[in-house]
């Protein structure tokens, strides 16, 4: 029997803001998935999925004329002469990074009828999230019902997979997947008031809260144990490695308060598993693809 662990209002300092080599920002779903997986392993049970509820993100850097410039750090120690700046022999080189402060909540479903709160608490106190320090979090609660678990948080934004929108846009406008992806992300609210027929074929779609993030990885080679200089080198025989590329997906933000209010007002409009469909799960969808998906898209 499963239970839902609610960890509200997790505040993280200086988390990684780079989703992959082409992308900054977007909800850190991959970090959340691996964080929840680690938490379930500490509880010695299986993680069935999670809901990520966004509250706030503070980008660290400057912004001018619509362009964000991330704050950079210099190295704290040197390894060799190559670490020093080419322009100043007394200064260590800059490290190309982008960071942010995060405020979010997690609802984790575990296959455990009685998960130990103390283990959850101790794990959170000694863990990081997306490379950032966990400064504080609210009271940990455990529920049998998903609706009650999400109602405990009530505010914030659920993250929804928009693979369906990407596919429909590509089909209706006769463009390739990359064109559909970039055109959807380039949408601005004022497009509705202009003569640009951006939504002529999809009039019911709302595009104001679209974003993108890393939703998985695809292997570029077969896993191998014959590679030097790797993590867990002492366990290399049991720890195969492979080069991989990130898979970027389209997401949007849905008001949790609005969803719960609509269900309370007229639950007949929503299937019993509607909230479950917004739960993220991870796994190997095929031998060379590791992917995060929601229940509504598992058969795609």
N, C-alpha and C positions, 0 to 999 in steps of 0.2 A: 504494500500500500504506500502511495506517495504522499509527501507533505510539501508545503510551499514555505520556504524560508524567506522572510522579508527583511532586507537590510536597507533601511531608509537613509536618505540624505548623506551619502558617502562623499566626503570632501577630500579631493586629491590635489596635491601641490606639484606643479611642474611635470605634468604627464606629457607623453609624446603626442605632438599635434600632427605628425606626419603619418598619414594612413598608408601610403606607399610611395614609390619613387615619382609618381605623377600627381599626387593628391595630398592636400592638407585639409584637415577638418573632417567633418562627418562623425557620427556617433562611433566610438571605438568598440564596435561589436566583437571583433576578433579578440581583443584584449579581454572583454567581458566574458566571452565564451571560455577562454583558457583559464581565467580567474575562477569562474564557477566550476570548471572541471577540477581544478586544483582543490577547491574547497570541498567538493564531493569526495575526492580521494582522501582528504584528511578525515572525513566522516566515515570512510570505508564503505561507501555506497555509490550508486550510479546516478549521474546527473541526467535528468530527463529533458531539460531545457531551461530557458530563462527569459524573463522580460526585463528589458533595459528601459528605465524611465529617466529621460533627460530633464534636468532642472536648469542648469546654467553652464556655460563655458566662457572662460575669460582667456582670450588669446594674449600671449606675452610678446609684445612687440609694438611697433608703431603702424599707423594707418594714415595715409594721405591720398586724396584724389581717388578713393576707391581701391587703393592697392595696399595690401598688408605686407609689412616687412618684419619678419620674425626677429626677435632679440637673439643675439649670438653669445656664445660663451668662449672664453679662452681656456686652454688646458690648464689644469691645476698643477700637474707635474710634467716633467719631460722624460722621454725615453731615449732620445738620441738627438743629434743636431738637426735632423729633419723636422723636429717638432717646433722649432723656432720660426718666427715670422721672417719672410724673405726681405721685408722692409725695415724690420727693427730686430737686431740680433739679441736684444735683451727681453723681448716679449714672446711668449708662447703663441702658437698659431691659433686662429679661430677654429671652432668646431661647428660645422654647418648643421644646425639643429633648429627645430621649431617646437615650442612647448606651450602648454596651456594649463590653467587651473580648471578642475572639473567638479561639478556637483550633480550627483545622479543617485538613483535608487535601483536596487536589484531585487527581483523576485525569482528565486531559484527553486525549481522543482527537483526533489531528490526521491529516489526509491528507498525510503526509510520511514517506518511508521513512528519512530521516535528519535529524530536527530538531536544530538547533544549541542545545546546552545553554547556551552563553555568552549567546545572545540571550535565552533564558528567564531566566537569572540577572540580566542587566542590566535587563530589563524589570521584574522583581520588585523590584529595588533602587530603582527610581525611580517605582514605582506606589503607588497607594492602593487600598484595598478597602472598598467601602461607605462612603466618606468617611473611613475610619480609616487610620492610619499602619501600614504593615507593618514590624514590629520585627525579626522573624527568621523563619527557616524552615529545614527540614532539607535533607538532601542530595537534589538533583534526580536522578531516575533515569528511564530510558526503557526500555520493554518492548514486545515484540511481542504478548504475551498479556495479556488483561485480568485473568485470575485471578491471575497472578503479580504484576501491578501492584498489585492490591488486597491481596494477601498481604504485600506489602512494608510496608503500613501495619498491617494485621491487626486493630488495635483501633479503637474508635469506633463511630459509628452512621451507616449509610446512610440517606438520605432517600427515602421511598417515596410515590408519588402514591396517594391514597386516593379518587379520583373514583369508583371502583367501590363502596366502602363508602357513600359519600354517596348514590349512586343506589339501592343496595339498601335502605338505611335509609328513604329517601323512599318507595320502593315498598311495603315491608312494613308501615310504620306509617301509610301514607296521609296524609303531611304534605307541605307544600311544601318547596322546596329550602332556603329560609332557616331554616325550623323544624328540618329535619334537620341542617343545619350547626351551629346553636346548641345543639341537644340533644346532639349527639355531643361537642362541645367542653366541654359542661357535665358530662359523665360523670365520676364519681369512683370510685375503686377500691372504696369501701365500698358502692357501689350493688349490687355482686354479693352482698353479705352481707345486704342489706335486702330488703324486700318489693317494691321497685320493679321491675317486670318490664321493665327497660330493655333486656335482651338476650334476651328470651323468643323472639323471632322470628329472632335472629341469634346463636345460642348459641356459635358457634365464633370469633366476632370478639373481638379484644383491643383495648380502647380506651384503655389507660393511657398510651400514648405518642403520642396524637394532638395535632396542632398545626395552625396555619394560617399561610399566608404568601401574598405576592403571586406569582402565576404568569403574569402577562401584563397586557396592556392592550388596551382596545377603543376605537377612535376615536369621538369624538363629532361629528366633522365631517370633511369632505374635506380632505386636506392642501393647504396654500396657501403660496405664496412671497410673498404680499402682507401681511406682518405685520412691524411695527417692533419694535425692542427685543428682538430674539431673539439666541440664541447663533449664532455664525458669520454675523453680519450682512453681512460682506464677501463671503460666498458664498451670499447669499440665493437667487439664481436656481437654484442647484443643491441647496439644502437646504430642502425644504418642511417646514412645521410644521403640527401639528394638536393640538387639545385632546383629551385621552383620559382614561378612567377606569381605575383598576386592577381587575384580576380576581383575586379571592381564592380560593384553593383549599385543600383539606384534605390534609394530609400526616401521615405518622407516621415514627418513628425505629426502625430495624431494626439489631440488633447485627451488625456486620460480622464479628466473631470467631465468632458463632454460625452465621452463614450459611456461612462458609468451613469451619467444623468439620463442619456437616451435609453439605456437598458432599464433603468428604474421607471421611466415614464411609459415605455411600451416594449416590454421584453419579447413580445410576440414577433417583432420585426427582426429579432436577432436569433440565430440558431444557438442552441445550448452551448456549443463549443466555440462561439465567436471569439471570446477572450483567449481560448486555447490556440486559435488559429494565429494569433499575434505573438505566440511564443516562439523564440528562436531555439533551434537545435543544431548540433554539429555532427559531422561524420564523413566517412569516405563514401561519396556518392558513386564513385567508380574507382578503379585501382589507382588512377593517377590524379584524382581530383578530390580535395578536401574542401567542404563547403558548409557555410551557414545558410539555413533556410528556415522558413516558417511553414507551419502545417499546411497552409493554403496552397503552397507551391511545391510540396514534396513530390508530387507525381509529374511535375513538368520536366 
